[in-house]
Amino acid sequence: MAKILTVVGARPQFIKAAAVSRQLSKHGISELIVHTGQHFDDNMSDVFFREMEIPKPAYNLEINSLGHGA
């Protein structure tokens, strides 16, 4: 069975991921979502998972907690 890894972090990626996730689910394709965690603000991150019905990420890299250039 096919498996897809989706990496999201910014608004344009969430918008694209929502459409892709729906189609993958519709066709029975397994998807693993990794969130870069570049935004701590709920309005820039978690809201997209809820409102666009994107599956919760399996991993959150929490890169926002790192300094620039890390």
mmCIF file of the N, C-alpha and C atoms, coordinates in Angstrom:
data_MODEL
# 
_entry.id   MODEL 
# 
loop_
_atom_site.group_PDB 
_atom_site.id 
_atom_site.type_symbol 
_atom_site.label_atom_id 
_atom_site.label_alt_id 
_atom_site.label_comp_id 
_atom_site.label_asym_id 
_atom_site.label_entity_id 
_atom_site.label_seq_id 
_atom_site.pdbx_PDB_ins_code 
_atom_site.Cartn_x 
_atom_site.Cartn_y 
_atom_site.Cartn_z 
_atom_site.occupancy 
_atom_site.B_iso_or_equiv 
_atom_site.pdbx_formal_charge 
_atom_site.auth_seq_id 
_atom_site.auth_comp_id 
_atom_site.auth_asym_id 
_atom_site.auth_atom_id 
_atom_site.pdbx_PDB_model_num 
ATOM 1   N N  . MET A 1 1  ? 0.846   -1.184 0.000  1.00 0.00 ? 1  MET A N  1 
ATOM 2   C CA . MET A 1 1  ? 0.000   0.000  0.000  1.00 0.00 ? 1  MET A CA 1 
ATOM 3   C C  . MET A 1 1  ? 0.890   1.245  0.000  1.00 0.00 ? 1  MET A C  1 
ATOM 4   N N  . ALA A 1 2  ? 0.483   2.251  -0.716 1.00 0.00 ? 2  ALA A N  1 
ATOM 5   C CA . ALA A 1 2  ? 1.227   3.507  -0.800 1.00 0.00 ? 2  ALA A CA 1 
ATOM 6   C C  . ALA A 1 2  ? 1.165   4.267  0.518  1.00 0.00 ? 2  ALA A C  1 
ATOM 7   N N  . LYS A 1 3  ? 2.258   4.936  0.835  1.00 0.00 ? 3  LYS A N  1 
ATOM 8   C CA . LYS A 1 3  ? 2.327   5.777  2.030  1.00 0.00 ? 3  LYS A CA 1 
ATOM 9   C C  . LYS A 1 3  ? 2.884   7.130  1.613  1.00 0.00 ? 3  LYS A C  1 
ATOM 10  N N  . ILE A 1 4  ? 2.303   8.181  2.135  1.00 0.00 ? 4  ILE A N  1 
ATOM 11  C CA . ILE A 1 4  ? 2.697   9.546  1.795  1.00 0.00 ? 4  ILE A CA 1 
ATOM 12  C C  . ILE A 1 4  ? 3.117   10.279 3.065  1.00 0.00 ? 4  ILE A C  1 
ATOM 13  N N  . LEU A 1 5  ? 4.219   11.021 2.978  1.00 0.00 ? 5  LEU A N  1 
ATOM 14  C CA . LEU A 1 5  ? 4.664   11.889 4.060  1.00 0.00 ? 5  LEU A CA 1 
ATOM 15  C C  . LEU A 1 5  ? 4.363   13.324 3.643  1.00 0.00 ? 5  LEU A C  1 
ATOM 16  N N  . THR A 1 6  ? 3.596   14.027 4.466  1.00 0.00 ? 6  THR A N  1 
ATOM 17  C CA . THR A 1 6  ? 3.242   15.416 4.198  1.00 0.00 ? 6  THR A CA 1 
ATOM 18  C C  . THR A 1 6  ? 3.864   16.286 5.280  1.00 0.00 ? 6  THR A C  1 
ATOM 19  N N  . VAL A 1 7  ? 4.596   17.325 4.861  1.00 0.00 ? 7  VAL A N  1 
ATOM 20  C CA . VAL A 1 7  ? 5.218   18.258 5.798  1.00 0.00 ? 7  VAL A CA 1 
ATOM 21  C C  . VAL A 1 7  ? 4.530   19.608 5.639  1.00 0.00 ? 7  VAL A C  1 
ATOM 22  N N  . VAL A 1 8  ? 4.008   20.148 6.757  1.00 0.00 ? 8  VAL A N  1 
ATOM 23  C CA . VAL A 1 8  ? 3.313   21.435 6.727  1.00 0.00 ? 8  VAL A CA 1 
ATOM 24  C C  . VAL A 1 8  ? 3.892   22.361 7.784  1.00 0.00 ? 8  VAL A C  1 
ATOM 25  N N  . GLY A 1 9  ? 3.716   23.671 7.547  1.00 0.00 ? 9  GLY A N  1 
ATOM 26  C CA . GLY A 1 9  ? 4.203   24.640 8.524  1.00 0.00 ? 9  GLY A CA 1 
ATOM 27  C C  . GLY A 1 9  ? 3.660   26.028 8.307  1.00 0.00 ? 9  GLY A C  1 
ATOM 28  N N  . ALA A 1 10 ? 3.407   26.396 7.057  1.00 0.00 ? 10 ALA A N  1 
ATOM 29  C CA . ALA A 1 10 ? 2.912   27.734 6.736  1.00 0.00 ? 10 ALA A CA 1 
ATOM 30  C C  . ALA A 1 10 ? 1.528   27.629 6.098  1.00 0.00 ? 10 ALA A C  1 
ATOM 31  N N  . ARG A 1 11 ? 0.785   28.729 6.141  1.00 0.00 ? 11 ARG A N  1 
ATOM 32  C CA . ARG A 1 11 ? -0.595  28.733 5.656  1.00 0.00 ? 11 ARG A CA 1 
ATOM 33  C C  . ARG A 1 11 ? -0.762  28.130 4.258  1.00 0.00 ? 11 ARG A C  1 
ATOM 34  N N  . PRO A 1 12 ? 0.047   28.496 3.261  1.00 0.00 ? 12 PRO A N  1 
ATOM 35  C CA . PRO A 1 12 ? -0.155  27.891 1.934  1.00 0.00 ? 12 PRO A CA 1 
ATOM 36  C C  . PRO A 1 12 ? -0.030  26.370 1.953  1.00 0.00 ? 12 PRO A C  1 
ATOM 37  N N  . GLN A 1 13 ? 0.852   25.856 2.799  1.00 0.00 ? 13 GLN A N  1 
ATOM 38  C CA . GLN A 1 13 ? 1.018   24.408 2.888  1.00 0.00 ? 13 GLN A CA 1 
ATOM 39  C C  . GLN A 1 13 ? -0.197  23.747 3.523  1.00 0.00 ? 13 GLN A C  1 
ATOM 40  N N  . PHE A 1 14 ? -0.789  24.396 4.527  1.00 0.00 ? 14 PHE A N  1 
ATOM 41  C CA . PHE A 1 14 ? -1.993  23.846 5.155  1.00 0.00 ? 14 PHE A CA 1 
ATOM 42  C C  . PHE A 1 14 ? -3.136  23.773 4.149  1.00 0.00 ? 14 PHE A C  1 
ATOM 43  N N  . ILE A 1 15 ? -3.284  24.814 3.351  1.00 0.00 ? 15 ILE A N  1 
ATOM 44  C CA . ILE A 1 15 ? -4.366  24.855 2.363  1.00 0.00 ? 15 ILE A CA 1 
ATOM 45  C C  . ILE A 1 15 ? -4.196  23.728 1.354  1.00 0.00 ? 15 ILE A C  1 
ATOM 46  N N  . LYS A 1 16 ? -2.996  23.534 0.869  1.00 0.00 ? 16 LYS A N  1 
ATOM 47  C CA . LYS A 1 16 ? -2.734  22.446 -0.082 1.00 0.00 ? 16 LYS A CA 1 
ATOM 48  C C  . LYS A 1 16 ? -2.902  21.088 0.587  1.00 0.00 ? 16 LYS A C  1 
ATOM 49  N N  . ALA A 1 17 ? -2.413  20.965 1.818  1.00 0.00 ? 17 ALA A N  1 
ATOM 50  C CA . ALA A 1 17 ? -2.477  19.689 2.529  1.00 0.00 ? 17 ALA A CA 1 
ATOM 51  C C  . ALA A 1 17 ? -3.909  19.247 2.782  1.00 0.00 ? 17 ALA A C  1 
ATOM 52  N N  . ALA A 1 18 ? -4.805  20.189 3.008  1.00 0.00 ? 18 ALA A N  1 
ATOM 53  C CA . ALA A 1 18 ? -6.207  19.834 3.256  1.00 0.00 ? 18 ALA A CA 1 
ATOM 54  C C  . ALA A 1 18 ? -6.786  19.094 2.057  1.00 0.00 ? 18 ALA A C  1 
ATOM 55  N N  . ALA A 1 19 ? -6.563  19.626 0.866  1.00 0.00 ? 19 ALA A N  1 
ATOM 56  C CA . ALA A 1 19 ? -7.084  18.988 -0.347 1.00 0.00 ? 19 ALA A CA 1 
ATOM 57  C C  . ALA A 1 19 ? -6.407  17.640 -0.592 1.00 0.00 ? 19 ALA A C  1 
ATOM 58  N N  . VAL A 1 20 ? -5.108  17.591 -0.396 1.00 0.00 ? 20 VAL A N  1 
ATOM 59  C CA . VAL A 1 20 ? -4.367  16.344 -0.606 1.00 0.00 ? 20 VAL A CA 1 
ATOM 60  C C  . VAL A 1 20 ? -4.816  15.282 0.392  1.00 0.00 ? 20 VAL A C  1 
ATOM 61  N N  . SER A 1 21 ? -4.952  15.641 1.657  1.00 0.00 ? 21 SER A N  1 
ATOM 62  C CA . SER A 1 21 ? -5.357  14.685 2.692  1.00 0.00 ? 21 SER A CA 1 
ATOM 63  C C  . SER A 1 21 ? -6.726  14.088 2.402  1.00 0.00 ? 21 SER A C  1 
ATOM 64  N N  . ARG A 1 22 ? -7.653  14.925 1.944  1.00 0.00 ? 22 ARG A N  1 
ATOM 65  C CA . ARG A 1 22 ? -8.996  14.408 1.604  1.00 0.00 ? 22 ARG A CA 1 
ATOM 66  C C  . ARG A 1 22 ? -8.917  13.365 0.497  1.00 0.00 ? 22 ARG A C  1 
ATOM 67  N N  . GLN A 1 23 ? -8.127  13.642 -0.528 1.00 0.00 ? 23 GLN A N  1 
ATOM 68  C CA . GLN A 1 23 ? -8.015  12.702 -1.644 1.00 0.00 ? 23 GLN A CA 1 
ATOM 69  C C  . GLN A 1 23 ? -7.290  11.422 -1.234 1.00 0.00 ? 23 GLN A C  1 
ATOM 70  N N  . LEU A 1 24 ? -6.257  11.552 -0.437 1.00 0.00 ? 24 LEU A N  1 
ATOM 71  C CA . LEU A 1 24 ? -5.550  10.360 0.025  1.00 0.00 ? 24 LEU A CA 1 
ATOM 72  C C  . LEU A 1 24 ? -6.482  9.465  0.829  1.00 0.00 ? 24 LEU A C  1 
ATOM 73  N N  . SER A 1 25 ? -7.231  10.069 1.734  1.00 0.00 ? 25 SER A N  1 
ATOM 74  C CA . SER A 1 25 ? -8.179  9.312  2.552  1.00 0.00 ? 25 SER A CA 1 
ATOM 75  C C  . SER A 1 25 ? -9.240  8.646  1.679  1.00 0.00 ? 25 SER A C  1 
ATOM 76  N N  . LYS A 1 26 ? -9.734  9.394  0.721  1.00 0.00 ? 26 LYS A N  1 
ATOM 77  C CA . LYS A 1 26 ? -10.771 8.892  -0.195 1.00 0.00 ? 26 LYS A CA 1 
ATOM 78  C C  . LYS A 1 26 ? -10.296 7.646  -0.944 1.00 0.00 ? 26 LYS A C  1 
ATOM 79  N N  . HIS A 1 27 ? -9.008  7.592  -1.249 1.00 0.00 ? 27 HIS A N  1 
ATOM 80  C CA . HIS A 1 27 ? -8.451  6.479  -2.017 1.00 0.00 ? 27 HIS A CA 1 
ATOM 81  C C  . HIS A 1 27 ? -7.726  5.453  -1.148 1.00 0.00 ? 27 HIS A C  1 
ATOM 82  N N  . GLY A 1 28 ? -7.880  5.578  0.178  1.00 0.00 ? 28 GLY A N  1 
ATOM 83  C CA . GLY A 1 28 ? -7.314  4.590  1.088  1.00 0.00 ? 28 GLY A CA 1 
ATOM 84  C C  . GLY A 1 28 ? -5.794  4.600  1.165  1.00 0.00 ? 28 GLY A C  1 
ATOM 85  N N  . ILE A 1 29 ? -5.197  5.753  0.906  1.00 0.00 ? 29 ILE A N  1 
ATOM 86  C CA . ILE A 1 29 ? -3.741  5.876  0.953  1.00 0.00 ? 29 ILE A CA 1 
ATOM 87  C C  . ILE A 1 29 ? -3.330  6.413  2.320  1.00 0.00 ? 29 ILE A C  1 
ATOM 88  N N  . SER A 1 30 ? -2.365  5.762  2.925  1.00 0.00 ? 30 SER A N  1 
ATOM 89  C CA . SER A 1 30 ? -1.885  6.135  4.252  1.00 0.00 ? 30 SER A CA 1 
ATOM 90  C C  . SER A 1 30 ? -1.051  7.413  4.178  1.00 0.00 ? 30 SER A C  1 
ATOM 91  N N  . GLU A 1 31 ? -1.298  8.331  5.121  1.00 0.00 ? 31 GLU A N  1 
ATOM 92  C CA . GLU A 1 31 ? -0.571  9.596  5.154  1.00 0.00 ? 31 GLU A CA 1 
ATOM 93  C C  . GLU A 1 31 ? -0.019  9.834  6.555  1.00 0.00 ? 31 GLU A C  1 
ATOM 94  N N  . LEU A 1 32 ? 1.233   10.245 6.620  1.00 0.00 ? 32 LEU A N  1 
ATOM 95  C CA . LEU A 1 32 ? 1.881   10.638 7.864  1.00 0.00 ? 32 LEU A CA 1 
ATOM 96  C C  . LEU A 1 32 ? 2.163   12.129 7.756  1.00 0.00 ? 32 LEU A C  1 
ATOM 97  N N  . ILE A 1 33 ? 1.645   12.911 8.701  1.00 0.00 ? 33 ILE A N  1 
ATOM 98  C CA . ILE A 1 33 ? 1.816   14.360 8.657  1.00 0.00 ? 33 ILE A CA 1 
ATOM 99  C C  . ILE A 1 33 ? 2.850   14.793 9.683  1.00 0.00 ? 33 ILE A C  1 
ATOM 100 N N  . VAL A 1 34 ? 3.790   15.627 9.225  1.00 0.00 ? 34 VAL A N  1 
ATOM 101 C CA . VAL A 1 34 ? 4.807   16.223 10.084 1.00 0.00 ? 34 VAL A CA 1 
ATOM 102 C C  . VAL A 1 34 ? 4.581   17.729 10.060 1.00 0.00 ? 34 VAL A C  1 
ATOM 103 N N  . HIS A 1 35 ? 4.452   18.316 11.243 1.00 0.00 ? 35 HIS A N  1 
ATOM 104 C CA . HIS A 1 35 ? 4.240   19.761 11.372 1.00 0.00 ? 35 HIS A CA 1 
ATOM 105 C C  . HIS A 1 35 ? 5.564   20.387 11.792 1.00 0.00 ? 35 HIS A C  1 
ATOM 106 N N  . THR A 1 36 ? 6.009   21.405 11.064 1.00 0.00 ? 36 THR A N  1 
ATOM 107 C CA . THR A 1 36 ? 7.281   22.044 11.402 1.00 0.00 ? 36 THR A CA 1 
ATOM 108 C C  . THR A 1 36 ? 7.199   22.795 12.717 1.00 0.00 ? 36 THR A C  1 
ATOM 109 N N  . GLY A 1 37 ? 5.998   23.219 13.108 1.00 0.00 ? 37 GLY A N  1 
ATOM 110 C CA . GLY A 1 37 ? 5.824   23.925 14.368 1.00 0.00 ? 37 GLY A CA 1 
ATOM 111 C C  . GLY A 1 37 ? 6.416   25.317 14.367 1.00 0.00 ? 37 GLY A C  1 
ATOM 112 N N  . GLN A 1 38 ? 6.449   25.937 13.198 1.00 0.00 ? 38 GLN A N  1 
ATOM 113 C CA . GLN A 1 38 ? 7.089   27.249 13.115 1.00 0.00 ? 38 GLN A CA 1 
ATOM 114 C C  . GLN A 1 38 ? 6.261   28.362 13.729 1.00 0.00 ? 38 GLN A C  1 
ATOM 115 N N  . HIS A 1 39 ? 4.987   28.102 14.034 1.00 0.00 ? 39 HIS A N  1 
ATOM 116 C CA . HIS A 1 39 ? 4.141   29.118 14.663 1.00 0.00 ? 39 HIS A CA 1 
ATOM 117 C C  . HIS A 1 39 ? 3.585   28.577 15.976 1.00 0.00 ? 39 HIS A C  1 
ATOM 118 N N  . PHE A 1 40 ? 3.725   29.345 17.054 1.00 0.00 ? 40 PHE A N  1 
ATOM 119 C CA . PHE A 1 40 ? 3.134   28.959 18.334 1.00 0.00 ? 40 PHE A CA 1 
ATOM 120 C C  . PHE A 1 40 ? 1.680   29.393 18.430 1.00 0.00 ? 40 PHE A C  1 
ATOM 121 N N  . ASP A 1 41 ? 1.310   30.429 17.696 1.00 0.00 ? 41 ASP A N  1 
ATOM 122 C CA . ASP A 1 41 ? -0.025  31.022 17.756 1.00 0.00 ? 41 ASP A CA 1 
ATOM 123 C C  . ASP A 1 41 ? -1.061  30.064 17.173 1.00 0.00 ? 41 ASP A C  1 
ATOM 124 N N  . ASP A 1 42 ? -2.129  29.801 17.929 1.00 0.00 ? 42 ASP A N  1 
ATOM 125 C CA . ASP A 1 42 ? -3.204  28.917 17.475 1.00 0.00 ? 42 ASP A CA 1 
ATOM 126 C C  . ASP A 1 42 ? -3.794  29.378 16.150 1.00 0.00 ? 42 ASP A C  1 
ATOM 127 N N  . ASN A 1 43 ? -3.877  30.690 15.928 1.00 0.00 ? 43 ASN A N  1 
ATOM 128 C CA . ASN A 1 43 ? -4.456  31.220 14.692 1.00 0.00 ? 43 ASN A CA 1 
ATOM 129 C C  . ASN A 1 43 ? -3.554  31.014 13.482 1.00 0.00 ? 43 ASN A C  1 
ATOM 130 N N  . MET A 1 44 ? -2.339  30.601 13.698 1.00 0.00 ? 44 MET A N  1 
ATOM 131 C CA . MET A 1 44 ? -1.417  30.368 12.590 1.00 0.00 ? 44 MET A CA 1 
ATOM 132 C C  . MET A 1 44 ? -1.050  28.890 12.440 1.00 0.00 ? 44 MET A C  1 
ATOM 133 N N  . SER A 1 45 ? -1.703  28.039 13.208 1.00 0.00 ? 45 SER A N  1 
ATOM 134 C CA . SER A 1 45 ? -1.321  26.636 13.176 1.00 0.00 ? 45 SER A CA 1 
ATOM 135 C C  . SER A 1 45 ? -2.506  25.710 13.434 1.00 0.00 ? 45 SER A C  1 
ATOM 136 N N  . ASP A 1 46 ? -2.847  25.508 14.706 1.00 0.00 ? 46 ASP A N  1 
ATOM 137 C CA . ASP A 1 46 ? -3.879  24.530 15.072 1.00 0.00 ? 46 ASP A CA 1 
ATOM 138 C C  . ASP A 1 46 ? -5.224  24.808 14.414 1.00 0.00 ? 46 ASP A C  1 
ATOM 139 N N  . VAL A 1 47 ? -5.531  26.065 14.194 1.00 0.00 ? 47 VAL A N  1 
ATOM 140 C CA . VAL A 1 47 ? -6.806  26.423 13.581 1.00 0.00 ? 47 VAL A CA 1 
ATOM 141 C C  . VAL A 1 47 ? -6.971  25.747 12.213 1.00 0.00 ? 47 VAL A C  1 
ATOM 142 N N  . PHE A 1 48 ? -5.880  25.587 11.478 1.00 0.00 ? 48 PHE A N  1 
ATOM 143 C CA . PHE A 1 48 ? -5.965  24.968 10.155 1.00 0.00 ? 48 PHE A CA 1 
ATOM 144 C C  . PHE A 1 48 ? -6.299  23.488 10.254 1.00 0.00 ? 48 PHE A C  1 
ATOM 145 N N  . PHE A 1 49 ? -5.720  22.813 11.238 1.00 0.00 ? 49 PHE A N  1 
ATOM 146 C CA . PHE A 1 49 ? -6.034  21.397 11.410 1.00 0.00 ? 49 PHE A CA 1 
ATOM 147 C C  . PHE A 1 49 ? -7.514  21.217 11.731 1.00 0.00 ? 49 PHE A C  1 
ATOM 148 N N  . ARG A 1 50 ? -8.043  22.085 12.597 1.00 0.00 ? 50 ARG A N  1 
ATOM 149 C CA . ARG A 1 50 ? -9.457  21.979 12.983 1.00 0.00 ? 50 ARG A CA 1 
ATOM 150 C C  . ARG A 1 50 ? -10.389 22.358 11.835 1.00 0.00 ? 50 ARG A C  1 
ATOM 151 N N  . GLU A 1 51 ? -10.233 23.562 11.329 1.00 0.00 ? 51 GLU A N  1 
ATOM 152 C CA . GLU A 1 51 ? -11.198 24.089 10.358 1.00 0.00 ? 51 GLU A CA 1 
ATOM 153 C C  . GLU A 1 51 ? -11.107 23.425 8.991  1.00 0.00 ? 51 GLU A C  1 
ATOM 154 N N  . MET A 1 52 ? -9.942  22.965 8.611  1.00 0.00 ? 52 MET A N  1 
ATOM 155 C CA . MET A 1 52 ? -9.781  22.326 7.301  1.00 0.00 ? 52 MET A CA 1 
ATOM 156 C C  . MET A 1 52 ? -9.831  20.810 7.402  1.00 0.00 ? 52 MET A C  1 
ATOM 157 N N  . GLU A 1 53 ? -10.062 20.332 8.635  1.00 0.00 ? 53 GLU A N  1 
ATOM 158 C CA . GLU A 1 53 ? -10.189 18.898 8.890  1.00 0.00 ? 53 GLU A CA 1 
ATOM 159 C C  . GLU A 1 53 ? -8.984  18.111 8.384  1.00 0.00 ? 53 GLU A C  1 
ATOM 160 N N  . ILE A 1 54 ? -7.802  18.650 8.655  1.00 0.00 ? 54 ILE A N  1 
ATOM 161 C CA . ILE A 1 54 ? -6.557  17.956 8.340  1.00 0.00 ? 54 ILE A CA 1 
ATOM 162 C C  . ILE A 1 54 ? -6.263  17.037 9.522  1.00 0.00 ? 54 ILE A C  1 
ATOM 163 N N  . PRO A 1 55 ? -5.895  15.786 9.259  1.00 0.00 ? 55 PRO A N  1 
ATOM 164 C CA . PRO A 1 55 ? -5.576  14.893 10.378 1.00 0.00 ? 55 PRO A CA 1 
ATOM 165 C C  . PRO A 1 55 ? -4.469  15.476 11.257 1.00 0.00 ? 55 PRO A C  1 
ATOM 166 N N  . LYS A 1 56 ? -4.531  15.166 12.532 1.00 0.00 ? 56 LYS A N  1 
ATOM 167 C CA . LYS A 1 56 ? -3.505  15.652 13.464 1.00 0.00 ? 56 LYS A CA 1 
ATOM 168 C C  . LYS A 1 56 ? -2.136  15.133 13.029 1.00 0.00 ? 56 LYS A C  1 
ATOM 169 N N  . PRO A 1 57 ? -1.107  15.960 13.196 1.00 0.00 ? 57 PRO A N  1 
ATOM 170 C CA . PRO A 1 57 ? 0.231   15.517 12.790 1.00 0.00 ? 57 PRO A CA 1 
ATOM 171 C C  . PRO A 1 57 ? 0.774   14.424 13.706 1.00 0.00 ? 57 PRO A C  1 
ATOM 172 N N  . ALA A 1 58 ? 1.513   13.516 13.119 1.00 0.00 ? 58 ALA A N  1 
ATOM 173 C CA . ALA A 1 58 ? 2.161   12.460 13.899 1.00 0.00 ? 58 ALA A CA 1 
ATOM 174 C C  . ALA A 1 58 ? 3.350   13.022 14.665 1.00 0.00 ? 58 ALA A C  1 
ATOM 175 N N  . TYR A 1 59 ? 3.972   14.044 14.091 1.00 0.00 ? 59 TYR A N  1 
ATOM 176 C CA . TYR A 1 59 ? 5.154   14.657 14.703 1.00 0.00 ? 59 TYR A CA 1 
ATOM 177 C C  . TYR A 1 59 ? 5.075   16.167 14.584 1.00 0.00 ? 59 TYR A C  1 
ATOM 178 N N  . ASN A 1 60 ? 5.600   16.871 15.593 1.00 0.00 ? 60 ASN A N  1 
ATOM 179 C CA . ASN A 1 60 ? 5.725   18.327 15.560 1.00 0.00 ? 60 ASN A CA 1 
ATOM 180 C C  . ASN A 1 60 ? 7.188   18.650 15.847 1.00 0.00 ? 60 ASN A C  1 
ATOM 181 N N  . LEU A 1 61 ? 7.859   19.240 14.875 1.00 0.00 ? 61 LEU A N  1 
ATOM 182 C CA . LEU A 1 61 ? 9.289   19.525 15.002 1.00 0.00 ? 61 LEU A CA 1 
ATOM 183 C C  . LEU A 1 61 ? 9.589   20.715 15.906 1.00 0.00 ? 61 LEU A C  1 
ATOM 184 N N  . GLU A 1 62 ? 8.566   21.545 16.168 1.00 0.00 ? 62 GLU A N  1 
ATOM 185 C CA . GLU A 1 62 ? 8.687   22.705 17.062 1.00 0.00 ? 62 GLU A CA 1 
ATOM 186 C C  . GLU A 1 62 ? 9.911   23.560 16.747 1.00 0.00 ? 62 GLU A C  1 
ATOM 187 N N  . ILE A 1 63 ? 10.113  23.855 15.462 1.00 0.00 ? 63 ILE A N  1 
ATOM 188 C CA . ILE A 1 63 ? 11.294  24.632 15.082 1.00 0.00 ? 63 ILE A CA 1 
ATOM 189 C C  . ILE A 1 63 ? 11.235  26.083 15.532 1.00 0.00 ? 63 ILE A C  1 
ATOM 190 N N  . ASN A 1 64 ? 10.058  26.575 15.889 1.00 0.00 ? 64 ASN A N  1 
ATOM 191 C CA . ASN A 1 64 ? 9.958   27.964 16.339 1.00 0.00 ? 64 ASN A CA 1 
ATOM 192 C C  . ASN A 1 64 ? 10.712  28.176 17.645 1.00 0.00 ? 64 ASN A C  1 
ATOM 193 N N  . SER A 1 65 ? 10.925  27.111 18.387 1.00 0.00 ? 65 SER A N  1 
ATOM 194 C CA . SER A 1 65 ? 11.643  27.248 19.652 1.00 0.00 ? 65 SER A CA 1 
ATOM 195 C C  . SER A 1 65 ? 13.156  27.363 19.440 1.00 0.00 ? 65 SER A C  1 
ATOM 196 N N  . LEU A 1 66 ? 13.608  27.160 18.208 1.00 0.00 ? 66 LEU A N  1 
ATOM 197 C CA . LEU A 1 66 ? 15.030  27.262 17.893 1.00 0.00 ? 66 LEU A CA 1 
ATOM 198 C C  . LEU A 1 66 ? 15.363  28.664 17.407 1.00 0.00 ? 66 LEU A C  1 
ATOM 199 N N  . GLY A 1 67 ? 16.581  29.063 17.523 1.00 0.00 ? 67 GLY A N  1 
ATOM 200 C CA . GLY A 1 67 ? 17.014  30.362 17.027 1.00 0.00 ? 67 GLY A CA 1 
ATOM 201 C C  . GLY A 1 67 ? 17.062  30.375 15.505 1.00 0.00 ? 67 GLY A C  1 
ATOM 202 N N  . HIS A 1 68 ? 17.119  31.561 14.917 1.00 0.00 ? 68 HIS A N  1 
ATOM 203 C CA . HIS A 1 68 ? 17.212  31.673 13.463 1.00 0.00 ? 68 HIS A CA 1 
ATOM 204 C C  . HIS A 1 68 ? 18.509  31.041 12.978 1.00 0.00 ? 68 HIS A C  1 
ATOM 205 N N  . GLY A 1 69 ? 18.424  30.319 11.897 1.00 0.00 ? 69 GLY A N  1 
ATOM 206 C CA . GLY A 1 69 ? 19.598  29.670 11.333 1.00 0.00 ? 69 GLY A CA 1 
ATOM 207 C C  . GLY A 1 69 ? 19.981  28.370 12.014 1.00 0.00 ? 69 GLY A C  1 
ATOM 208 N N  . ALA A 1 70 ? 19.137  27.896 12.943 1.00 0.00 ? 70 ALA A N  1 
ATOM 209 C CA . ALA A 1 70 ? 19.451  26.649 13.658 1.00 0.00 ? 70 ALA A CA 1 
ATOM 210 C C  . ALA A 1 70 ? 19.215  25.452 12.771 1.00 0.00 ? 70 ALA A C  1 
# 
